[in-house]
Amino acid sequence: MKTENASSREAYLHDLRGYQTGLLLAVLLTVVPFGLVAWGGLSYVTAMSVVAVLAIVQIVVHVRYFLHVDLSPERRDDLHLILFSALLLAIMVAGSIWILVNLQTRMMMPM
């Protein structure tokens, strides 16, 4: 019984450390872009590039530490589901933008 409680406690502490690490990284990846934009020392393109890269890194942090999806064989189905959902969303967004731009060019009046 003691070994069962000890292993359960170790698993709990392991999960807690993972959540704490994820929270620390998420806060850091949120504060840094806000600080860069508020500071205003970078050009617009550089600041937006840094914000975009840190946003992608934050997505990876959330998926890894909070959704517990990694490259292990047990979690590969979850990863495939998330990637397929992202692909469907990208296709829908790109298609919508394509249609709206096409409609805009057709609606412009010739001068």
GUVEXMAR-968061 format. One record per residue (C-alpha): x, y, z; chain. Coordinates in nm, 3 decimals, padded with zeros to 5 digits, always signed. Layout:
! GUVEXMAR-968061
east	north	up	chain
X	Y	Z	A
...
! end
This chain:
! GUVEXMAR-968061
east	north	up	chain
+00.000	+00.000	+00.000	A
+00.285	+00.238	+00.080	A
+00.451	+00.186	-00.256	A
+00.120	+00.258	-00.428	A
+00.084	+00.587	-00.238	A
+00.449	+00.676	-00.303	A
+00.420	+00.615	-00.676	A
+00.092	+00.806	-00.686	A
+00.254	+01.098	-00.506	A
+00.555	+01.090	-00.739	A
+00.322	+01.094	-01.041	A
+00.132	+01.387	-00.889	A
+00.453	+01.581	-00.825	A
+00.576	+01.506	-01.177	A
+00.250	+01.640	-01.324	A
+00.261	+01.943	-01.095	A
+00.616	+02.026	-01.207	A
+00.503	+01.997	-01.569	A
+00.212	+02.235	-01.511	A
+00.437	+02.481	-01.328	A
+00.692	+02.472	-01.608	A
+00.419	+02.523	-01.867	A
+00.272	+02.813	-01.672	A
+00.612	+02.980	-01.633	A
+00.687	+02.942	-02.004	A
+00.340	+03.064	-02.105	A
+00.368	+03.374	-01.885	A
+00.718	+03.445	-02.015	A
+00.606	+03.399	-02.377	A
+00.320	+03.642	-02.312	A
+00.514	+03.911	-02.124	A
+00.809	+03.928	-02.366	A
+00.603	+04.029	-02.675	A
+00.405	+04.282	-02.471	A
+00.731	+04.427	-02.342	A
+00.883	+04.444	-02.690	A
+00.581	+04.623	-02.834	A
+00.549	+04.860	-02.535	A
+00.920	+04.937	-02.548	A
+00.893	+05.036	-02.914	A
+01.264	+05.004	-02.985	A
+01.220	+04.761	-03.274	A
+01.091	+04.828	-03.622	A
+00.735	+04.721	-03.702	A
+00.842	+04.423	-03.915	A
+01.094	+04.300	-03.659	A
+00.850	+04.336	-03.371	A
+00.573	+04.151	-03.557	A
+00.816	+03.877	-03.659	A
+00.926	+03.825	-03.299	A
+00.563	+03.825	-03.180	A
+00.467	+03.569	-03.448	A
+00.758	+03.337	-03.362	A
+00.686	+03.359	-02.990	A
+00.315	+03.290	-03.058	A
+00.408	+02.970	-03.242	A
+00.638	+02.869	-02.956	A
+00.356	+02.938	-02.710	A
+00.122	+02.712	-02.908	A
+00.381	+02.435	-02.881	A
+00.417	+02.497	-02.506	A
+00.040	+02.475	-02.454	A
+00.010	+02.157	-02.658	A
+00.302	+01.994	-02.480	A
+00.250	+02.098	-02.117	A
-00.127	+02.145	-02.087	A
-00.272	+01.907	-02.347	A
+00.004	+01.648	-02.284	A
+00.055	+01.579	-02.654	A
+00.406	+01.477	-02.750	A
+00.577	+01.253	-03.004	A
+00.542	+00.933	-02.800	A
+00.361	+00.644	-02.969	A
+00.079	+00.655	-02.711	A
-00.001	+01.018	-02.791	A
+00.052	+01.001	-03.167	A
-00.323	+00.972	-03.236	A
-00.386	+01.293	-03.041	A
-00.113	+01.469	-03.236	A
-00.260	+01.351	-03.567	A
-00.604	+01.474	-03.460	A
-00.471	+01.818	-03.370	A
-00.268	+01.845	-03.692	A
-00.567	+01.738	-03.904	A
-00.789	+01.993	-03.729	A
-00.529	+02.264	-03.790	A
-00.513	+02.163	-04.157	A
-00.891	+02.185	-04.194	A
-00.895	+02.526	-04.026	A
-00.614	+02.651	-04.251	A
-00.797	+02.531	-04.563	A
-01.120	+02.701	-04.452	A
-00.947	+03.030	-04.366	A
-00.740	+03.034	-04.686	A
-01.046	+02.949	-04.896	A
-01.253	+03.221	-04.732	A
-00.980	+03.480	-04.787	A
-00.940	+03.368	-05.148	A
-01.315	+03.402	-05.212	A
-01.335	+03.743	-05.044	A
-01.037	+03.880	-05.238	A
-01.180	+03.742	-05.562	A
-01.517	+03.905	-05.489	A
-01.349	+04.234	-05.405	A
-01.162	+04.243	-05.735	A
-01.482	+04.162	-05.928	A
-01.683	+04.432	-05.748	A
-01.438	+04.715	-05.815	A
-01.574	+04.967	-06.060	A
-01.360	+05.052	-06.360	A
-01.269	+05.418	-06.380	A
! end
